[in-house]
Amino acid sequence: MQSRGLFGKKYLDIQQRVRDIPPPDEDHVLVKVRACGVCGTDVNFVRDWADEAMPLGHEISAEVVEVGKNVTTVKPGDSVIVEDCTMCGVCEDCKSGQPQFCRNMYDMEGQPGMGEYLSVRFNSLDKYEGLDHVSACLTEPLAVSLTSVLNAQVPLGGSVAVLGPGPLGLMSARVAKLHGAGYVVITGLPAENPRERARLELAAKFGCDDFIEVGKQDVEAEVKRKFPKGVDRVIVSSPPESMVDALKIIKFGGIITFYGLHFGGKSTIPVDINDLIFRKISLIPTFAEPAINFPVSNRLLRDGLVDASALVSHTFGFDQARDVMEGIIDGAEPIIKAVMLPHGE
């Protein structure tokens, strides 16, 4: 069969391509993509990073259409999340109870999640029930945010600063509250365009106690006005340059976890190693490969503990993809999270 999908490269060069998808082999499953979220990585690809067209989309909810002869874990009609990177289950790290370090992962084999159909291995699927497809596609990004909070080891009643109010940062803030944080402050650009105003409003709804507008307010001064010794934990979802502020506001013995990337040459910052040692600061990266914590993430969405409907502000089809990407980049639209519906549903 044939499937239309989106590929993109820098300067908003977004292309629709049609690919042939063979019938599933013995261990593969053919799925119909119902919804696919736009990730910051997709935005980076089409803004200024990718010289060659990259497959777009990896935050996927889908419906099983056909299964290979060896597949018994799912059946046609099942609702599933498609993992973009799946642990192998048989390497030394997987067998030693450390699957997060697996380097022999199954992936999406170059297919765009922003497409009509995919052929994926059976073990890359997580079944779900009781949740609509649009909400369900937030399972992958929420799993990243959940993992960041777990990596941060947020103390009960502790103070947390989340740097960056994008979808991942907002969900990290929400999960930090669910995990027992007593105070959460989130930072972001000044609320001077529709996108930033929408994110500020949602931060309050998600339980953030304060919002610091970077550029208009000094992050260190604002944090230390309330916490003179610094906050217990910092979660960095904004680009790497934000680590400078993170190091200024973390308390003695604190933990900084970070997952904000930059593909345009700004991924290096100066770090005073003596300061890290003398203040006993731990830096823990959060990286979403392989897929971890998807079942818990899906339950948080299903049970309404993280409000997907508040996050998903825009849905779109193939022909609106460029306009939506441009709106995310320039902030002219109040886009918090955009989700593609390949079949227009």
N, C-alpha and C positions, 0 to 999 in steps of 0.2 A: 504494500500500500504506500501511498505518498502522504507526506506531512509537511505543512508549511511552518516555518519557524523564523525567529528573529536573530540576526547577527549584527554586530556593530563594531565600529572603530572610531577613533578620535574625530573631533569636529562634528559630532552628531550625525555621522554617516551610518544610518540604521538601514539594514537591508532585509528584505523578505526573501527567503530561499525555500525551495521545495526539495525535500530529500526523500529517497526511497527507504522505507523501513521494511525489512524482511519479516516473515512470520517468526514468532519467537522460537529460539532453539530450546533444547531440553531444560535449561535452567533460567531462561528469560521469561519476562512477562511484558505483554503489550498493554500500555495504559493510555487512557485518554486524559490529557491535561485539562483540569477544570479551572485552576487558578494558579498564577505564579507571581510572587511579589517581586518588586524592583529592589535590588540590594545596592548599597553604596558601591560595591565592586562594579556592578553594571554601569552605574553612573560614571565611575572613573574611566572605564573602558571607552565610553562614547564621548567623554568630555575632552580628555587630553592625553590619554595614556596609550591606547592600543593602536599600533601601526597597522596591524592586520586585523581583519574582521574576526571577532570572538563570538562564540555562542553566548547568548544572553539568557539569564534566568536560571536560578537553582533553588528557589523557595517554592516548592511544588506540592499542590494537592491534586489528586487524580482519581480516576476510576479504572479498575481492572477490566480489560476487554477480552484478553486471551492469555492463557498460560501454557508454558512448556510442559512436556510430559512428566518431568520429574518434580514439578512444583505442586506442593500440597498445602502450603501456608496461606495462600490466597486463592480466590476464585473469581470468575467474572461477576462484576457488579459490586465488588468490595470497594470501599473508599480507602485510599492509601495516601500516605506521605511518601514522596520519593527522596531518599537521601542522596545528596550529591557526592559524598565520599563515605564509603562504608568500610568498616574494619574487616580484615580478612578472616579473623577468627582462628587462624592456625599458626601464625608466626610466633616467635619467642615472646614478644611483648604481650600479644593477645593471650597466649597460654599462661603467662605469668601474672595475669590480672591487671595488666596495664594497657588496655586496648587503645587508650588515647595516644600512645606512642607508635601505633601501627604505621608502617611505611609501605605496606603491600595492599593498598586499598583498592576496592572496586570503585569506579567512577561512572560518570554519565556518558563516557565514550564519545565525547565531542558533540553531544546533542544539546540543543537549546531547550531549557525549561519553558521559555516563552515560545511554545510551539503547540501544535495540535495533538501529536502523539509522541510517545517515547517507547523504546524497547530497553528494559533494564533488568538486571539480575534480581531474582526473587528476594535475596537477603538485603536488598537496598530499600525494601518497602516496610512501612509501619502502618498497620491497619488502624482505623479510627471509626468511631460512631458518635452520634449525638452532636455533631458540629457541622456547620455549613462549610462549603469548599473554600470560600473567600477567607473566612476566619482561620480555617485549618492550615492554609498556606503560610501562616505566621509561625508555624511550629518550628521551622528551621531557625529563623532569626531569634525567636524567643529562647531556643535552646542555647544559643550563643550568650545571650544576656544572662540566662540562668547559670550557665557555667562560669561566667565572670563573677557572679555573686558568690558562688561556691568557692571559686579560687581565692576570692578576697577574704573568706573566712570571717564574715561580718559578725561582730560580737553582739549578743543580745542587748538591745538598748543603745548600741553604739552609734557613732556619727560617721556618715558616708558622704563623700562628694563625688558626683558623677559629672565628668567633663564631657560636654557634648549632648545636645537634646534631639539628636536624630532618633529614628525608631528604636535602634538598639540601645541608645542611652536612656531613652524614656522607659523602655522595658527593664533595663538594669535597675533603674531607680525604683520602679514598681516592685520588682522582685526583692530588692533590698529591704523594702518596707515589709513585704510578706515574710521575709526571712528574719525579721526581728529588729531591724535598725530603728533606733529611736528618733533619728534626725537625718534627713536627706536633703542636700542642696544640689542643684543642677546648674551648670553653666551653659551659656549659649551666646550667639551673636545678639546684638541689640534688636529688640522687637520692632523693627522699622519696616518690615515687609510682610506680606501675608503669610509666607511660610513660617517665619520666626514667631509671629504672633500666635499662629495656630499651635506651634510646639510649646510655647510658654503656657497657653491655656490648658493644654493637655497635661503638662507637668504638674500643675496644681491639682487637676482631677486625679492624677495617679499618686497623689499623696506627698509630693515634694513640699518641703517646708519653706524653701527659699529658692529664688532664681537669681543668678548673677549674670548681668549683661556684660560680656567681655568687651573691653574697649571703652565702655562708659563707666565701668566700675573696676576697681583693682581686685582681682580674685583673692590674693593673699590677704589684703586688708579686710575684705568683707568676711572671709572665713575666720580670721583670727580675732575679729571683733567679738565673735560668739565663742570661738574655741582658741584661746590664746596659745595653747600648745600644739594646735593643729588637730585635724580630724583623724579618727581611727583608721579609716580606709578611703582609698581613692580608686575609682573605676574610670579609666580613660577610654572613651569611645570616639573622641575627636582626634584629628591628625597628630602625629608624633610631637610636633612643637608644643603641644599642650602638656607634655611631660614636664616641661620647665615649671609650670604652675603646680603640677602634682607634687613635685619634689619640695616646693616651698610650703605647701599646706599640710603635708603628712606629718603626723606626730612621731615622736621617738618610738621605735619598735613597730611602726605601722606597716601596712601592706598596700602596695599599688599594683593593681592588675590592669592590663591594657590590651586593647585590640584595635585601636584606631590606626589605619594605614595611610600611606601616601605613595602614589605611584609616579609622582612628578619630580623626584629628586630631593624631596624634603623629608626623608626618613631618618636623617642623622641629627642628633642633638648632643651638646656637650654634657657630660655627666661627671660629677666630682665623686670618684670612687671612695675617697677618704670619708666624705660626708655620709655615704651609704653605710660604710663600715661603722663609723663612730656613732651614728644614730640608729644602727641596726634596722635599716629599712630593707624590706623584701620587695623585689620586683618580680611579678609573676605574669608572663604573657598568657593571654587567652586566645587560642586558635581553634577554629571550628572544623578541623580535620583530624580524625574521622568524625562522623556524626555521633554525638554523645547527648544523652538526656532528652531525646525526642519524645519518649512516652510521657515523661513527667511534664514536659513543655505542652504537649497536646492536652493533657488533663487540666492544666492551668487555664487554657483557653476554653475548653469545654465547660468547665465549672464557673466560668466568668470571673476568675480571680485576676486574670489579665484581660481587659476589655478590648477584644479585637475590633469591635465596631467603632470604638473611639479612635483607634489607630488608623484604620483603613479609611482614608479620606477621598480616594479617587480610584475608579476602575476604568479600564480602557481596552480597546481592541487593537488589532494590527495597525490600522491606519492612523491611530492617534498616538502611537508609540513615540514618535519624534517630539511631538508637542508636549507630551507628559515629561519626557526626559529633560527637555529645555526648561519646563516649568520648575522641575526639581532643582535644576542647576542655578537658575537666576532668581528664584524665590518669589517670582511674580504671582504664583498661585499658592493658596493655603494647603499645600500638599504635605501631609505627614507621612503617610505610607500609600504608595500606589500599587495596584494589583492588576495584572493583565488577565483578561478572560479570553482565551484563544477561540472559544466557540460562541462568544457573544452572549453568554448566559448571565 
